[in-house]
Amino acid sequence: MKPMSRAFVAGATGYTGREVVRRLVEQGMSTVAHVRPESPRLEQWRRGFVALGASVEATAWEERAMAESLRRLQPTLIFALLGTTRARGRAARRKGGPLETYESVDYGLTMLLLRAVKSSAPAARFIYLSSIGAGSRSANPYLEARRRAEEEIRQSGVSYVIARPSFITGPGRDETRPLERIGAVVIDGALVVAGFLGARRLRERYGSTTNVILARALVRLAFDAAAVNTIVESDGLRI
Ligand SMILES: NC(=O)c1ccc[n+]([C@@H]2O[C@H](COP(=O)([O-])OP(=O)(O)OC[C@H]3O[C@@H](n4cnc5c(N)ncnc54)[C@H](OP(=O)(O)O)[C@@H]3O)[C@@H](O)[C@H]2O)c1
């Protein structure tokens, strides 16, 4: 596609991340999938991503190490697609591992990545997967972590695209996530009714999406000069 251009995907093992990697490779982009080094499935992910045509980096989530990797790779696009859930946080606590919260992962690791980009690949475009509802202050710790991350990205001087999807659902998730699935079904159902009543705009804004549709939109936006330094809400993520 573009000569000398390369994408680095953090959160590549996620439901959205793996589709972003697939889409980037399909588009002919040199693509680096980041997998955390302590992942119990590191070798499995490595084989899978290499089979797709991507390469794999297992840099530690440590600022200096991340900055060194980015300096070496010189990516032009950075996708920040990572985040935890309450269930993952509880599982990490049970295993006695490091604390995994919205603050430490969704905010903390995204900020670590942003600082590494600023120091080592400052001309890259930062594509951040946020969430609908992250645009204003909230008592919800998840949305508040996302709002603060967005604010720092906007003020960082790094060029960005911020995406705010509604529920991301569909087949092939590793975890069952019953609440998200039920949430998506209930919301979509309510929005069908709203659609009948003429509130199509509401349905476009809050209806769920799939990882495949979202990944396609994220990759399109990453290359779109008109999308630089913009925030794209869920209705703009279905095209
Ligand atoms: N799901 C939704 O309905 C929804 C809606 C709006 C916004 N979002 C946001 O969109 C993002 C992507 O969603 P998704 O459903 O694709 O996520 P996902 O499948 O849960 O993937 C999360 C990614 O974050 C990584 N990660 C989690 N904890 C980590 C840690 N402590 N250290 C390093 N990496 C860690 C995971 O790596 P491992 O595989 O190594 O654990 C994985 O690559 C999420 O951040 C989410 O908040 C989600």
The ligand as an SDF file (V2000), in Angstrom:
LIG
                    3D

 48 52  0  0  0  0  0  0  0  0999 V2000
  -16.4940   -4.9380   24.1040 N   0  0  0  0  0  0  0  0  0  0  0  0
  -17.2790   -3.9000   23.9630 C   0  0  0  0  0  0  0  0  0  0  0  0
  -18.5230   -3.9870   23.8200 O   0  0  0  0  0  0  0  0  0  0  0  0
  -16.6470   -2.5240   23.9090 C   0  0  0  0  0  0  0  0  0  0  0  0
  -17.4250   -1.3980   23.6290 C   0  0  0  0  0  0  0  0  0  0  0  0
  -16.8180   -0.1540   23.5170 C   0  0  0  0  0  0  0  0  0  0  0  0
  -15.4480   -0.0490   23.7110 C   0  0  0  0  0  0  0  0  0  0  0  0
  -14.7140   -1.1550   24.0030 N   0  0  0  0  0  0  0  0  0  0  0  0
  -13.2800   -1.0090   24.2110 C   0  0  0  0  0  0  0  0  0  0  0  0
  -12.6160   -1.4630   23.0730 O   0  0  0  0  0  0  0  0  0  0  0  0
  -11.4150   -2.1570   23.4400 C   0  0  0  0  0  0  0  0  0  0  0  0
  -11.2950   -3.4450   22.6640 C   0  0  0  0  0  0  0  0  0  0  0  0
  -12.4020   -4.2470   22.9430 O   0  0  0  0  0  0  0  0  0  0  0  0
  -12.2940   -5.8000   22.6780 P   0  0  0  0  0  0  0  0  0  0  0  0
  -13.6230   -6.3470   22.9870 O   0  0  0  0  0  0  0  0  0  0  0  0
  -11.6600   -6.0110   21.3400 O   0  0  0  0  0  0  0  0  0  0  0  0
  -11.2470   -6.2110   23.8380 O   0  0  0  0  0  0  0  0  0  0  0  0
  -10.7170   -7.6430   24.2800 P   0  0  0  0  0  0  0  0  0  0  0  0
  -11.1110   -8.7110   23.3420 O   0  0  0  0  0  0  0  0  0  0  0  0
  -11.0710   -7.8070   25.7160 O   0  0  0  0  0  0  0  0  0  0  0  0
   -9.1320   -7.4520   24.1620 O   0  0  0  0  0  0  0  0  0  0  0  0
   -8.4390   -6.7290   25.1060 C   0  0  0  0  0  0  0  0  0  0  0  0
   -6.9840   -6.6130   24.6940 C   0  0  0  0  0  0  0  0  0  0  0  0
   -6.3150   -5.9080   25.7470 O   0  0  0  0  0  0  0  0  0  0  0  0
   -5.2010   -6.6890   26.1850 C   0  0  0  0  0  0  0  0  0  0  0  0
   -4.9980   -6.5630   27.6080 N   0  0  0  0  0  0  0  0  0  0  0  0
   -5.9270   -6.6700   28.6010 C   0  0  0  0  0  0  0  0  0  0  0  0
   -5.3400   -6.5510   29.8170 N   0  0  0  0  0  0  0  0  0  0  0  0
   -4.0160   -6.3770   29.5800 C   0  0  0  0  0  0  0  0  0  0  0  0
   -2.8860   -6.1920   30.4250 C   0  0  0  0  0  0  0  0  0  0  0  0
   -2.9950   -6.1700   31.7500 N   0  0  0  0  0  0  0  0  0  0  0  0
   -1.6760   -6.0520   29.8600 N   0  0  0  0  0  0  0  0  0  0  0  0
   -1.5500   -6.0580   28.5160 C   0  0  0  0  0  0  0  0  0  0  0  0
   -2.5730   -6.2350   27.6520 N   0  0  0  0  0  0  0  0  0  0  0  0
   -3.8000   -6.3810   28.1920 C   0  0  0  0  0  0  0  0  0  0  0  0
   -5.5600   -8.1280   25.8600 C   0  0  0  0  0  0  0  0  0  0  0  0
   -4.3700   -8.8970   25.8200 O   0  0  0  0  0  0  0  0  0  0  0  0
   -4.3650  -10.4650   26.2750 P   0  0  0  0  0  0  0  0  0  0  0  0
   -5.0480  -11.2080   25.1740 O   0  0  0  0  0  0  0  0  0  0  0  0
   -2.9310  -10.7650   26.4270 O   0  0  0  0  0  0  0  0  0  0  0  0
   -5.1420  -10.5240   27.5680 O   0  0  0  0  0  0  0  0  0  0  0  0
   -6.2600   -7.9570   24.5130 C   0  0  0  0  0  0  0  0  0  0  0  0
   -5.3190   -7.8420   23.4970 O   0  0  0  0  0  0  0  0  0  0  0  0
  -11.4960   -2.4330   24.9120 C   0  0  0  0  0  0  0  0  0  0  0  0
  -10.4700   -1.7340   25.5180 O   0  0  0  0  0  0  0  0  0  0  0  0
  -12.8320   -1.9280   25.3440 C   0  0  0  0  0  0  0  0  0  0  0  0
  -12.8180   -1.2270   26.5490 O   0  0  0  0  0  0  0  0  0  0  0  0
  -15.2840   -2.3750   24.1060 C   0  0  0  0  0  0  0  0  0  0  0  0
  1  2  1  0
  2  3  2  0
  2  4  1  0
  4  5  1  0
  4 48  2  0
  5  6  2  0
  6  7  1  0
  7  8  2  0
  8  9  1  0
  8 48  1  0
  9 10  1  0
  9 46  1  0
 10 11  1  0
 11 12  1  0
 11 44  1  0
 12 13  1  0
 13 14  1  0
 14 15  2  0
 14 16  1  0
 14 17  1  0
 17 18  1  0
 18 19  2  0
 18 20  1  0
 18 21  1  0
 21 22  1  0
 22 23  1  0
 23 24  1  0
 23 42  1  0
 24 25  1  0
 25 26  1  0
 25 36  1  0
 26 27  1  0
 26 35  1  0
 27 28  2  0
 28 29  1  0
 29 30  1  0
 29 35  2  0
 30 31  1  0
 30 32  2  0
 32 33  1  0
 33 34  2  0
 34 35  1  0
 36 37  1  0
 36 42  1  0
 37 38  1  0
 38 39  2  0
 38 40  1  0
 38 41  1  0
 42 43  1  0
 44 45  1  0
 44 46  1  0
 46 47  1  0
M  CHG  2   8   1  16  -1
M  END
$$$$
